[in-house]
Amino acid sequence: MQAYELTPLADVIKAATPWQKVVGAWLRKQAGAELFGMPGYRLTLKGRVPDGFLAAPHDGRPANALAGKAILSGRFALANARMSVQGSGDPWNRPSPTRAFAIELHRFSWLSDLMTQGDDGAREAMRLFLLWQRTFRSWTPFTWGEEVLPRRLINLAIHTRRMAAVSRPEEVHLLSQSLAEQGRHLLRLHQNAAHQASRAVALVAVGCVLSGGVGDAFRKKGLKRLPRSLRKAMLSDGSHASRSPQQGLELLYDLLLLIDGLSQRSQAVPDYIEQHIDRLSRFVRTLSHPDGSLVAFQGSESLLEDQIAPAMIQTEASASNLPTVLEQGRYHCMLGRSLSVYVDTGEAKAGDFGFAACDYPMSFEVSGGRDKLIVSPGWSPAQSDREAFRVIGGANTLSIGDEVILKPLSGKFGELLHFTLEGLRYKVRSRRVEAEESGTLLEMEHEGWRPKFGVKHERRLYVDALRDELRGEERLTPIASKNKNLPLNANYTVRFLLHPEVQASMARDKKSILLRGPGGRGWWLRHDARDVTLDEGMVFEKGVARKTTLITLHGTARLDTVTRLRWKLSPAEA
């Protein structure tokens, strides 16, 4: 993949970022800093201290015992970065290798892994918490911000009772006091709509865990906020508002956790929680490959079956009668006899829910039976140092030259605007035609290339159910542009990122490539491109980068006439 440089700050201001958005975000941040940074602010968080922990909500997310063992020995591996504290045993007194690492560290995302180590893990968890409390008990914008605080409270709420069982009374008192103070501060945060659901979940979870009137107050306030926050976080077809399947899965796990916590406190579970769980589970199932893994669109990494199955087991949504179109989420599923094709026909999200957006217009993933063949790179905010995977050159779509359409916003401006993609926004239009028994046609187009090249990209995908084939056509069609200095020609590239376990062999004529998945079945990818190369690509699974093969079809387009490229994926035995 080509190197990608982030936009200089001055260029961002001039071209992409409206001043009012930046100034508004800065003012909101400064207002919070003025209030929360006052010398006596911590005193305003004081109040009654609960005298115990009454619940231990079960979290269905799978824990990693090997990672827990490493943490027990002082080695942290978070967000594709590493830190060793084997000397001091204190991860809080040194800079984190990346911002994404710091987020996961202060969210206590590692806590479930550590707790797999029995009483030793629980004692180490309490020790690490006490070190954190000593260093960060007073407000700081990062550690007490809404990007970090809600998830830390959720992770602590899950394990506080077990940590308390191996700790001294004064340590337990400090833990319960800290949870109450952090919860009170959380009630005062309300800036980012993308974090509203996690804030409400954290309040309910802490309210289930803490005893007495303190816990009751948090639980009631959280349940009051939850319905509205879920309406903002979810679309009418069950898709997550960010369009990220991974975010939908995370929210599903959170709601299942609340059901368990409320049940342990003998509290009635509101009907709307069950309804949202059903819709989210159908969203996740619809975008799951036959092998049980999740598609890696729009800020999702490639999540394997073991990371998804625990949530599916706890829900009642059946794998049958699933929708093939998510109209609000803008996703399509096209099925052959053994082919499964998942297509993103939407745009990258802007605003608060665009924190994990990727500019992958008309991208797709393909499975042949249980073998994943063509996949997405799997960028997520945990890969914040790999921004090149967010833009158009990282996906299974067409790009022109070395250009991108939307660009990740970085630095202080990026932090203010939640690291959204900035640039000239465009629409993706799509039309689906179903033919009884014979197949499905999906026609798409976008005009993101209009300003620079005066063309639109049209993509036609057709799944022939009888032949079990996927046929594709790419077209660059001239359209009117305000740019009077358009080039006459431009080089274009169409990419197919293969799953790491797929082997690719090019035929002598270079017009056919044999793909063979781990199941042994072969598939021919045929094309009429001018040139083709097999390059090295990257796929992220479970936060780890895996090398894989990237098929790139190359051509040159005359921008004053229609350019067409065709390709086909068909079973090798045919």
ABEGO torsion letter per residue (X at the ends): XBBBBBBBAAAAAAAABBAAAAAAAAAAAAAAAAAAABAAAAAAABEBBBAEBABBBBBABBBBAAAAAAAAAGBBBBGGBBBBAAAAGBAAABBBABAAAAAAAAAGAAAAAAAAAEAAAAAAAAAAAAAAAAAAABBBAAAABAAAAAAAAAAAAAAAAAAAAABBAAAAAAAAAAAAAAAAAAAABAABAAAAAAAAAAAAAAAAABBEAAAAAAAAAAAAAAAAAAAAABBAAGBBAAGBAAAAAAAAAAAAAAAAAAAAAGBBBBAAAAAAAAAAAAAAAAABBAAGBBBBBGGBBBBBAAAAAAAAAABABBABGBBABBAAAGBBBBBBAABBBBBBABBBBBEAAAAABBBBBGBBBBBBEABBABBBAGBBAAAAABAAAABAAABBBBBBEABBABBBBBEAAAAAAGGBBBEBBBBBBBBBBBBBGAEBBBBBBBAAAAAAAGBBBBBBBBBBAAAGBBBBBBBBBBBBBABAABBABBBBBBBBBBBAABBBBBBAAGABBBBBBAAGBBBBBBBABABBBBBBBBBBBGGBBBBBBBBBBBBBBBAABBBBBBBBBBBAAX
